[in-house]
Amino acid sequence: MSEPNENYRMTPPQQLQLAGSLFYGNQWQTDLARALGIDSRRIRDWLSGRRPIPVGI
């Protein structure tokens, strides 16, 4: 029997989006950026793939 998620793996941006929305709700990008002490544009760069998501985020 195969595992239910065997053929589907979330990408790092998908994981970030899910975790951010679970922790912070609809305004998660702004709130997460504030909590990390960074500009919210950095988060959008991570989500779009323009910059890699740093280890530990």
mmCIF file as Biopython writes it, N, C-alpha, C and O atoms, coordinates in Angstrom:
data_model
#
loop_
_atom_site.group_PDB
_atom_site.id
_atom_site.type_symbol
_atom_site.label_atom_id
_atom_site.label_alt_id
_atom_site.label_comp_id
_atom_site.label_asym_id
_atom_site.label_entity_id
_atom_site.label_seq_id
_atom_site.pdbx_PDB_ins_code
_atom_site.Cartn_x
_atom_site.Cartn_y
_atom_site.Cartn_z
_atom_site.occupancy
_atom_site.B_iso_or_equiv
_atom_site.auth_seq_id
_atom_site.auth_asym_id
_atom_site.pdbx_PDB_model_num
ATOM 1   N N  . MET A ? 1  ? 0.841  -1.172 0.000  1.0 0.0 1  A 1 
ATOM 2   C CA . MET A ? 1  ? 0.000  0.000  0.000  1.0 0.0 1  A 1 
ATOM 3   C C  . MET A ? 1  ? 0.893  1.245  0.000  1.0 0.0 1  A 1 
ATOM 4   O O  . MET A ? 1  ? 1.873  1.311  0.743  1.0 0.0 1  A 1 
ATOM 5   N N  . SER A ? 2  ? 0.560  2.207  -0.816 1.0 0.0 2  A 1 
ATOM 6   C CA . SER A ? 2  ? 1.383  3.414  -0.886 1.0 0.0 2  A 1 
ATOM 7   C C  . SER A ? 2  ? 0.859  4.477  0.078  1.0 0.0 2  A 1 
ATOM 8   O O  . SER A ? 2  ? -0.304 4.466  0.481  1.0 0.0 2  A 1 
ATOM 9   N N  . GLU A ? 3  ? 1.743  5.379  0.425  1.0 0.0 3  A 1 
ATOM 10  C CA . GLU A ? 3  ? 1.388  6.491  1.305  1.0 0.0 3  A 1 
ATOM 11  C C  . GLU A ? 3  ? 0.506  7.478  0.540  1.0 0.0 3  A 1 
ATOM 12  O O  . GLU A ? 3  ? 0.695  7.636  -0.666 1.0 0.0 3  A 1 
ATOM 13  N N  . PRO A ? 4  ? -0.437 8.140  1.183  1.0 0.0 4  A 1 
ATOM 14  C CA . PRO A ? 4  ? -1.343 9.067  0.502  1.0 0.0 4  A 1 
ATOM 15  C C  . PRO A ? 4  ? -0.627 10.217 -0.194 1.0 0.0 4  A 1 
ATOM 16  O O  . PRO A ? 4  ? -1.074 10.655 -1.255 1.0 0.0 4  A 1 
ATOM 17  N N  . ASN A ? 5  ? 0.471  10.721 0.369  1.0 0.0 5  A 1 
ATOM 18  C CA . ASN A ? 5  ? 1.160  11.870 -0.204 1.0 0.0 5  A 1 
ATOM 19  C C  . ASN A ? 5  ? 2.411  11.471 -0.974 1.0 0.0 5  A 1 
ATOM 20  O O  . ASN A ? 5  ? 3.271  12.311 -1.235 1.0 0.0 5  A 1 
ATOM 21  N N  . GLU A ? 6  ? 2.519  10.216 -1.336 1.0 0.0 6  A 1 
ATOM 22  C CA . GLU A ? 6  ? 3.719  9.728  -1.994 1.0 0.0 6  A 1 
ATOM 23  C C  . GLU A ? 6  ? 4.005  10.475 -3.297 1.0 0.0 6  A 1 
ATOM 24  O O  . GLU A ? 6  ? 5.166  10.740 -3.606 1.0 0.0 6  A 1 
ATOM 25  N N  . ASN A ? 7  ? 2.982  10.816 -4.056 1.0 0.0 7  A 1 
ATOM 26  C CA . ASN A ? 7  ? 3.166  11.457 -5.345 1.0 0.0 7  A 1 
ATOM 27  C C  . ASN A ? 7  ? 3.044  12.973 -5.290 1.0 0.0 7  A 1 
ATOM 28  O O  . ASN A ? 7  ? 3.143  13.631 -6.327 1.0 0.0 7  A 1 
ATOM 29  N N  . TYR A ? 8  ? 2.836  13.535 -4.129 1.0 0.0 8  A 1 
ATOM 30  C CA . TYR A ? 8  ? 2.699  14.975 -4.010 1.0 0.0 8  A 1 
ATOM 31  C C  . TYR A ? 8  ? 3.578  15.475 -2.882 1.0 0.0 8  A 1 
ATOM 32  O O  . TYR A ? 8  ? 3.439  15.062 -1.731 1.0 0.0 8  A 1 
ATOM 33  N N  . ARG A ? 9  ? 4.474  16.360 -3.229 1.0 0.0 9  A 1 
ATOM 34  C CA . ARG A ? 9  ? 5.328  17.005 -2.233 1.0 0.0 9  A 1 
ATOM 35  C C  . ARG A ? 9  ? 5.181  18.501 -2.417 1.0 0.0 9  A 1 
ATOM 36  O O  . ARG A ? 9  ? 5.204  19.007 -3.539 1.0 0.0 9  A 1 
ATOM 37  N N  . MET A ? 10 ? 5.030  19.194 -1.319 1.0 0.0 10 A 1 
ATOM 38  C CA . MET A ? 10 ? 4.923  20.639 -1.376 1.0 0.0 10 A 1 
ATOM 39  C C  . MET A ? 10 ? 6.299  21.244 -1.627 1.0 0.0 10 A 1 
ATOM 40  O O  . MET A ? 10 ? 7.304  20.781 -1.087 1.0 0.0 10 A 1 
ATOM 41  N N  . THR A ? 11 ? 6.329  22.282 -2.449 1.0 0.0 11 A 1 
ATOM 42  C CA . THR A ? 11 ? 7.574  23.005 -2.671 1.0 0.0 11 A 1 
ATOM 43  C C  . THR A ? 11 ? 7.827  23.904 -1.469 1.0 0.0 11 A 1 
ATOM 44  O O  . THR A ? 11 ? 6.899  24.190 -0.713 1.0 0.0 11 A 1 
ATOM 45  N N  . PRO A ? 12 ? 9.074  24.359 -1.274 1.0 0.0 12 A 1 
ATOM 46  C CA . PRO A ? 12 ? 9.335  25.275 -0.161 1.0 0.0 12 A 1 
ATOM 47  C C  . PRO A ? 12 ? 8.436  26.519 -0.168 1.0 0.0 12 A 1 
ATOM 48  O O  . PRO A ? 12 ? 7.950  26.905 0.896  1.0 0.0 12 A 1 
ATOM 49  N N  . PRO A ? 13 ? 8.190  27.167 -1.323 1.0 0.0 13 A 1 
ATOM 50  C CA . PRO A ? 13 ? 7.261  28.302 -1.287 1.0 0.0 13 A 1 
ATOM 51  C C  . PRO A ? 13 ? 5.842  27.906 -0.855 1.0 0.0 13 A 1 
ATOM 52  O O  . PRO A ? 13 ? 5.173  28.662 -0.151 1.0 0.0 13 A 1 
ATOM 53  N N  . GLN A ? 14 ? 5.392  26.733 -1.275 1.0 0.0 14 A 1 
ATOM 54  C CA . GLN A ? 14 ? 4.068  26.264 -0.843 1.0 0.0 14 A 1 
ATOM 55  C C  . GLN A ? 14 ? 4.046  26.011 0.658  1.0 0.0 14 A 1 
ATOM 56  O O  . GLN A ? 14 ? 3.066  26.324 1.334  1.0 0.0 14 A 1 
ATOM 57  N N  . GLN A ? 15 ? 5.130  25.444 1.174  1.0 0.0 15 A 1 
ATOM 58  C CA . GLN A ? 15 ? 5.220  25.204 2.613  1.0 0.0 15 A 1 
ATOM 59  C C  . GLN A ? 15 ? 5.204  26.523 3.380  1.0 0.0 15 A 1 
ATOM 60  O O  . GLN A ? 15 ? 4.532  26.646 4.404  1.0 0.0 15 A 1 
ATOM 61  N N  . LEU A ? 16 ? 5.950  27.509 2.878  1.0 0.0 16 A 1 
ATOM 62  C CA . LEU A ? 16 ? 5.985  28.817 3.525  1.0 0.0 16 A 1 
ATOM 63  C C  . LEU A ? 16 ? 4.605  29.460 3.520  1.0 0.0 16 A 1 
ATOM 64  O O  . LEU A ? 16 ? 4.165  30.006 4.532  1.0 0.0 16 A 1 
ATOM 65  N N  . GLN A ? 17 ? 3.929  29.394 2.387  1.0 0.0 17 A 1 
ATOM 66  C CA . GLN A ? 17 ? 2.599  29.982 2.285  1.0 0.0 17 A 1 
ATOM 67  C C  . GLN A ? 17 ? 1.614  29.308 3.238  1.0 0.0 17 A 1 
ATOM 68  O O  . GLN A ? 17 ? 0.837  29.989 3.908  1.0 0.0 17 A 1 
ATOM 69  N N  . LEU A ? 18 ? 1.641  28.006 3.302  1.0 0.0 18 A 1 
ATOM 70  C CA . LEU A ? 18 ? 0.740  27.283 4.200  1.0 0.0 18 A 1 
ATOM 71  C C  . LEU A ? 18 ? 1.040  27.628 5.656  1.0 0.0 18 A 1 
ATOM 72  O O  . LEU A ? 18 ? 0.134  27.959 6.421  1.0 0.0 18 A 1 
ATOM 73  N N  . ALA A ? 19 ? 2.307  27.550 6.033  1.0 0.0 19 A 1 
ATOM 74  C CA . ALA A ? 19 ? 2.666  27.845 7.425  1.0 0.0 19 A 1 
ATOM 75  C C  . ALA A ? 19 ? 2.344  29.290 7.780  1.0 0.0 19 A 1 
ATOM 76  O O  . ALA A ? 19 ? 1.809  29.564 8.854  1.0 0.0 19 A 1 
ATOM 77  N N  . GLY A ? 20 ? 2.669  30.213 6.883  1.0 0.0 20 A 1 
ATOM 78  C CA . GLY A ? 20 ? 2.383  31.626 7.142  1.0 0.0 20 A 1 
ATOM 79  C C  . GLY A ? 20 ? 0.909  31.889 7.341  1.0 0.0 20 A 1 
ATOM 80  O O  . GLY A ? 20 ? 0.520  32.608 8.261  1.0 0.0 20 A 1 
ATOM 81  N N  . SER A ? 21 ? 0.084  31.310 6.482  1.0 0.0 21 A 1 
ATOM 82  C CA . SER A ? 21 ? -1.357 31.550 6.611  1.0 0.0 21 A 1 
ATOM 83  C C  . SER A ? 21 ? -1.933 30.869 7.851  1.0 0.0 21 A 1 
ATOM 84  O O  . SER A ? 21 ? -2.871 31.386 8.458  1.0 0.0 21 A 1 
ATOM 85  N N  . LEU A ? 22 ? -1.383 29.718 8.231  1.0 0.0 22 A 1 
ATOM 86  C CA . LEU A ? 22 ? -1.860 29.051 9.449  1.0 0.0 22 A 1 
ATOM 87  C C  . LEU A ? 22 ? -1.509 29.853 10.703 1.0 0.0 22 A 1 
ATOM 88  O O  . LEU A ? 22 ? -2.319 29.957 11.623 1.0 0.0 22 A 1 
ATOM 89  N N  . PHE A ? 23 ? -0.313 30.413 10.736 1.0 0.0 23 A 1 
ATOM 90  C CA . PHE A ? 23 ? 0.127  31.177 11.906 1.0 0.0 23 A 1 
ATOM 91  C C  . PHE A ? 23 ? -0.451 32.589 11.954 1.0 0.0 23 A 1 
ATOM 92  O O  . PHE A ? 23 ? -0.795 33.083 13.028 1.0 0.0 23 A 1 
ATOM 93  N N  . TYR A ? 24 ? -0.559 33.241 10.790 1.0 0.0 24 A 1 
ATOM 94  C CA . TYR A ? 24 ? -0.890 34.670 10.778 1.0 0.0 24 A 1 
ATOM 95  C C  . TYR A ? 24 ? -2.189 35.033 10.064 1.0 0.0 24 A 1 
ATOM 96  O O  . TYR A ? 24 ? -2.599 36.192 10.118 1.0 0.0 24 A 1 
ATOM 97  N N  . GLY A ? 25 ? -2.842 34.102 9.407  1.0 0.0 25 A 1 
ATOM 98  C CA . GLY A ? 25 ? -4.097 34.406 8.732  1.0 0.0 25 A 1 
ATOM 99  C C  . GLY A ? 25 ? -3.900 35.117 7.404  1.0 0.0 25 A 1 
ATOM 100 O O  . GLY A ? 25 ? -2.872 34.955 6.745  1.0 0.0 25 A 1 
ATOM 101 N N  . ASN A ? 26 ? -4.899 35.909 7.017  1.0 0.0 26 A 1 
ATOM 102 C CA . ASN A ? 26 ? -4.922 36.537 5.693  1.0 0.0 26 A 1 
ATOM 103 C C  . ASN A ? 26 ? -3.775 37.505 5.444  1.0 0.0 26 A 1 
ATOM 104 O O  . ASN A ? 26 ? -3.305 37.611 4.312  1.0 0.0 26 A 1 
ATOM 105 N N  . GLN A ? 27 ? -3.324 38.197 6.441  1.0 0.0 27 A 1 
ATOM 106 C CA . GLN A ? 27 ? -2.247 39.176 6.284  1.0 0.0 27 A 1 
ATOM 107 C C  . GLN A ? 27 ? -0.890 38.572 6.634  1.0 0.0 27 A 1 
ATOM 108 O O  . GLN A ? 27 ? -0.013 39.262 7.156  1.0 0.0 27 A 1 
ATOM 109 N N  . TRP A ? 28 ? -0.724 37.300 6.349  1.0 0.0 28 A 1 
ATOM 110 C CA . TRP A ? 28 ? 0.443  36.580 6.830  1.0 0.0 28 A 1 
ATOM 111 C C  . TRP A ? 28 ? 1.762  37.123 6.309  1.0 0.0 28 A 1 
ATOM 112 O O  . TRP A ? 28 ? 2.749  37.118 7.045  1.0 0.0 28 A 1 
ATOM 113 N N  . GLN A ? 29 ? 1.816  37.588 5.075  1.0 0.0 29 A 1 
ATOM 114 C CA . GLN A ? 29 ? 3.100  38.071 4.543  1.0 0.0 29 A 1 
ATOM 115 C C  . GLN A ? 29 ? 3.597  39.286 5.317  1.0 0.0 29 A 1 
ATOM 116 O O  . GLN A ? 29 ? 4.769  39.360 5.684  1.0 0.0 29 A 1 
ATOM 117 N N  . THR A ? 30 ? 2.716  40.219 5.557  1.0 0.0 30 A 1 
ATOM 118 C CA . THR A ? 30 ? 3.081  41.421 6.309  1.0 0.0 30 A 1 
ATOM 119 C C  . THR A ? 30 ? 3.445  41.073 7.741  1.0 0.0 30 A 1 
ATOM 120 O O  . THR A ? 30 ? 4.454  41.547 8.265  1.0 0.0 30 A 1 
ATOM 121 N N  . ASP A ? 31 ? 2.626  40.246 8.374  1.0 0.0 31 A 1 
ATOM 122 C CA . ASP A ? 31 ? 2.860  39.903 9.773  1.0 0.0 31 A 1 
ATOM 123 C C  . ASP A ? 31 ? 4.122  39.054 9.953  1.0 0.0 31 A 1 
ATOM 124 O O  . ASP A ? 31 ? 4.865  39.249 10.914 1.0 0.0 31 A 1 
ATOM 125 N N  . LEU A ? 32 ? 4.366  38.121 9.039  1.0 0.0 32 A 1 
ATOM 126 C CA . LEU A ? 32 ? 5.581  37.311 9.124  1.0 0.0 32 A 1 
ATOM 127 C C  . LEU A ? 32 ? 6.809  38.180 8.900  1.0 0.0 32 A 1 
ATOM 128 O O  . LEU A ? 32 ? 7.810  38.035 9.601  1.0 0.0 32 A 1 
ATOM 129 N N  . ALA A ? 33 ? 6.740  39.076 7.936  1.0 0.0 33 A 1 
ATOM 130 C CA . ALA A ? 33 ? 7.874  39.976 7.681  1.0 0.0 33 A 1 
ATOM 131 C C  . ALA A ? 33 ? 8.177  40.811 8.918  1.0 0.0 33 A 1 
ATOM 132 O O  . ALA A ? 33 ? 9.339  40.988 9.284  1.0 0.0 33 A 1 
ATOM 133 N N  . ARG A ? 34 ? 7.151  41.316 9.552  1.0 0.0 34 A 1 
ATOM 134 C CA . ARG A ? 34 ? 7.335  42.111 10.773 1.0 0.0 34 A 1 
ATOM 135 C C  . ARG A ? 34 ? 7.989  41.265 11.864 1.0 0.0 34 A 1 
ATOM 136 O O  . ARG A ? 34 ? 8.902  41.724 12.551 1.0 0.0 34 A 1 
ATOM 137 N N  . ALA A ? 35 ? 7.516  40.028 12.018 1.0 0.0 35 A 1 
ATOM 138 C CA . ALA A ? 35 ? 8.077  39.144 13.046 1.0 0.0 35 A 1 
ATOM 139 C C  . ALA A ? 35 ? 9.547  38.813 12.767 1.0 0.0 35 A 1 
ATOM 140 O O  . ALA A ? 35 ? 10.333 38.629 13.696 1.0 0.0 35 A 1 
ATOM 141 N N  . LEU A ? 36 ? 9.910  38.738 11.493 1.0 0.0 36 A 1 
ATOM 142 C CA . LEU A ? 36 ? 11.289 38.421 11.123 1.0 0.0 36 A 1 
ATOM 143 C C  . LEU A ? 36 ? 12.177 39.661 11.025 1.0 0.0 36 A 1 
ATOM 144 O O  . LEU A ? 36 ? 13.398 39.557 10.911 1.0 0.0 36 A 1 
ATOM 145 N N  . GLY A ? 37 ? 11.543 40.836 11.071 1.0 0.0 37 A 1 
ATOM 146 C CA . GLY A ? 37 ? 12.308 42.075 10.958 1.0 0.0 37 A 1 
ATOM 147 C C  . GLY A ? 37 ? 12.816 42.335 9.551  1.0 0.0 37 A 1 
ATOM 148 O O  . GLY A ? 37 ? 13.899 42.889 9.364  1.0 0.0 37 A 1 
ATOM 149 N N  . ILE A ? 38 ? 12.020 41.930 8.554  1.0 0.0 38 A 1 
ATOM 150 C CA . ILE A ? 38 ? 12.405 42.137 7.160  1.0 0.0 38 A 1 
ATOM 151 C C  . ILE A ? 38 ? 11.287 42.840 6.412  1.0 0.0 38 A 1 
ATOM 152 O O  . ILE A ? 38 ? 10.170 42.956 6.916  1.0 0.0 38 A 1 
ATOM 153 N N  . ASP A ? 39 ? 11.585 43.303 5.221  1.0 0.0 39 A 1 
ATOM 154 C CA . ASP A ? 39 ? 10.586 43.924 4.353  1.0 0.0 39 A 1 
ATOM 155 C C  . ASP A ? 39 ? 9.711  42.827 3.747  1.0 0.0 39 A 1 
ATOM 156 O O  . ASP A ? 39 ? 10.214 41.757 3.404  1.0 0.0 39 A 1 
ATOM 157 N N  . SER A ? 40 ? 8.420  43.075 3.614  1.0 0.0 40 A 1 
ATOM 158 C CA . SER A ? 40 ? 7.517  42.056 3.077  1.0 0.0 40 A 1 
ATOM 159 C C  . SER A ? 40 ? 7.830  41.717 1.623  1.0 0.0 40 A 1 
ATOM 160 O O  . SER A ? 40 ? 7.420  40.664 1.134  1.0 0.0 40 A 1 
ATOM 161 N N  . ARG A ? 41 ? 8.555  42.600 0.920  1.0 0.0 41 A 1 
ATOM 162 C CA . ARG A ? 41 ? 8.959  42.276 -0.452 1.0 0.0 41 A 1 
ATOM 163 C C  . ARG A ? 41 ? 9.874  41.051 -0.475 1.0 0.0 41 A 1 
ATOM 164 O O  . ARG A ? 41 ? 9.867  40.288 -1.441 1.0 0.0 41 A 1 
ATOM 165 N N  . ARG A ? 42 ? 10.645 40.865 0.565  1.0 0.0 42 A 1 
ATOM 166 C CA . ARG A ? 42 ? 11.532 39.704 0.636  1.0 0.0 42 A 1 
ATOM 167 C C  . ARG A ? 42 ? 10.713 38.415 0.621  1.0 0.0 42 A 1 
ATOM 168 O O  . ARG A ? 42 ? 11.094 37.442 -0.031 1.0 0.0 42 A 1 
ATOM 169 N N  . ILE A ? 43 ? 9.604  38.405 1.327  1.0 0.0 43 A 1 
ATOM 170 C CA . ILE A ? 43 ? 8.746  37.223 1.349  1.0 0.0 43 A 1 
ATOM 171 C C  . ILE A ? 43 ? 8.163  36.972 -0.037 1.0 0.0 43 A 1 
ATOM 172 O O  . ILE A ? 43 ? 8.097  35.824 -0.478 1.0 0.0 43 A 1 
ATOM 173 N N  . ARG A ? 44 ? 7.743  38.021 -0.724 1.0 0.0 44 A 1 
ATOM 174 C CA . ARG A ? 44 ? 7.229  37.852 -2.081 1.0 0.0 44 A 1 
ATOM 175 C C  . ARG A ? 44 ? 8.319  37.325 -3.015 1.0 0.0 44 A 1 
ATOM 176 O O  . ARG A ? 44 ? 8.038  36.537 -3.918 1.0 0.0 44 A 1 
ATOM 177 N N  . ASP A ? 45 ? 9.564  37.759 -2.798 1.0 0.0 45 A 1 
ATOM 178 C CA . ASP A ? 45 ? 10.684 37.227 -3.582 1.0 0.0 45 A 1 
ATOM 179 C C  . ASP A ? 45 ? 10.858 35.731 -3.335 1.0 0.0 45 A 1 
ATOM 180 O O  . ASP A ? 45 ? 11.114 34.974 -4.271 1.0 0.0 45 A 1 
ATOM 181 N N  . TRP A ? 46 ? 10.721 35.301 -2.085 1.0 0.0 46 A 1 
ATOM 182 C CA . TRP A ? 46 ? 10.822 33.882 -1.759 1.0 0.0 46 A 1 
ATOM 183 C C  . TRP A ? 46 ? 9.710  33.090 -2.435 1.0 0.0 46 A 1 
ATOM 184 O O  . TRP A ? 46 ? 9.945  32.017 -2.990 1.0 0.0 46 A 1 
ATOM 185 N N  . LEU A ? 47 ? 8.487  33.636 -2.382 1.0 0.0 47 A 1 
ATOM 186 C CA . LEU A ? 47 ? 7.347  32.921 -2.947 1.0 0.0 47 A 1 
ATOM 187 C C  . LEU A ? 47 ? 7.445  32.800 -4.464 1.0 0.0 47 A 1 
ATOM 188 O O  . LEU A ? 47 ? 7.016  31.799 -5.037 1.0 0.0 47 A 1 
ATOM 189 N N  . SER A ? 48 ? 8.004  33.808 -5.109 1.0 0.0 48 A 1 
ATOM 190 C CA . SER A ? 48 ? 8.097  33.793 -6.572 1.0 0.0 48 A 1 
ATOM 191 C C  . SER A ? 48 ? 9.312  33.007 -7.063 1.0 0.0 48 A 1 
ATOM 192 O O  . SER A ? 48 ? 9.404  32.681 -8.246 1.0 0.0 48 A 1 
ATOM 193 N N  . GLY A ? 49 ? 10.243 32.703 -6.157 1.0 0.0 49 A 1 
ATOM 194 C CA . GLY A ? 49 ? 11.453 32.001 -6.559 1.0 0.0 49 A 1 
ATOM 195 C C  . GLY A ? 49 ? 12.595 32.929 -6.956 1.0 0.0 49 A 1 
ATOM 196 O O  . GLY A ? 49 ? 13.661 32.457 -7.353 1.0 0.0 49 A 1 
ATOM 197 N N  . ARG A ? 50 ? 12.387 34.250 -6.855 1.0 0.0 50 A 1 
ATOM 198 C CA . ARG A ? 50 ? 13.461 35.182 -7.194 1.0 0.0 50 A 1 
ATOM 199 C C  . ARG A ? 50 ? 14.633 35.085 -6.216 1.0 0.0 50 A 1 
ATOM 200 O O  . ARG A ? 50 ? 15.775 35.370 -6.577 1.0 0.0 50 A 1 
ATOM 201 N N  . ARG A ? 51 ? 14.346 34.686 -4.992 1.0 0.0 51 A 1 
ATOM 202 C CA . ARG A ? 51 ? 15.377 34.470 -3.971 1.0 0.0 51 A 1 
ATOM 203 C C  . ARG A ? 51 ? 15.089 33.163 -3.274 1.0 0.0 51 A 1 
ATOM 204 O O  . ARG A ? 51 ? 13.926 32.814 -3.071 1.0 0.0 51 A 1 
ATOM 205 N N  . PRO A ? 52 ? 16.125 32.430 -2.901 1.0 0.0 52 A 1 
ATOM 206 C CA . PRO A ? 52 ? 15.880 31.196 -2.153 1.0 0.0 52 A 1 
ATOM 207 C C  . PRO A ? 52 ? 15.428 31.511 -0.725 1.0 0.0 52 A 1 
ATOM 208 O O  . PRO A ? 52 ? 15.818 32.525 -0.147 1.0 0.0 52 A 1 
ATOM 209 N N  . ILE A ? 53 ? 14.615 30.641 -0.179 1.0 0.0 53 A 1 
ATOM 210 C CA . ILE A ? 53 ? 14.173 30.794 1.205  1.0 0.0 53 A 1 
ATOM 211 C C  . ILE A ? 53 ? 15.327 30.353 2.099  1.0 0.0 53 A 1 
ATOM 212 O O  . ILE A ? 53 ? 15.793 29.220 1.978  1.0 0.0 53 A 1 
ATOM 213 N N  . PRO A ? 54 ? 15.796 31.216 2.989  1.0 0.0 54 A 1 
ATOM 214 C CA . PRO A ? 54 ? 16.921 30.844 3.837  1.0 0.0 54 A 1 
ATOM 215 C C  . PRO A ? 54 ? 16.597 29.660 4.762  1.0 0.0 54 A 1 
ATOM 216 O O  . PRO A ? 54 ? 15.462 29.488 5.206  1.0 0.0 54 A 1 
ATOM 217 N N  . VAL A ? 55 ? 17.590 28.883 5.026  1.0 0.0 55 A 1 
ATOM 218 C CA . VAL A ? 55 ? 17.452 27.768 5.962  1.0 0.0 55 A 1 
ATOM 219 C C  . VAL A ? 55 ? 17.034 28.346 7.317  1.0 0.0 55 A 1 
ATOM 220 O O  . VAL A ? 55 ? 17.589 29.351 7.760  1.0 0.0 55 A 1 
ATOM 221 N N  . GLY A ? 56 ? 16.086 27.732 7.955  1.0 0.0 56 A 1 
ATOM 222 C CA . GLY A ? 56 ? 15.644 28.182 9.270  1.0 0.0 56 A 1 
ATOM 223 C C  . GLY A ? 56 ? 14.376 29.013 9.228  1.0 0.0 56 A 1 
ATOM 224 O O  . GLY A ? 56 ? 13.758 29.250 10.266 1.0 0.0 56 A 1 
ATOM 225 N N  . ILE A ? 57 ? 13.983 29.454 8.062  1.0 0.0 57 A 1 
ATOM 226 C CA . ILE A ? 57 ? 12.739 30.221 7.951  1.0 0.0 57 A 1 
ATOM 227 C C  . ILE A ? 57 ? 11.624 29.215 7.868  1.0 0.0 57 A 1 
ATOM 228 O O  . ILE A ? 57 ? 10.457 29.594 7.767  1.0 0.0 57 A 1 
#
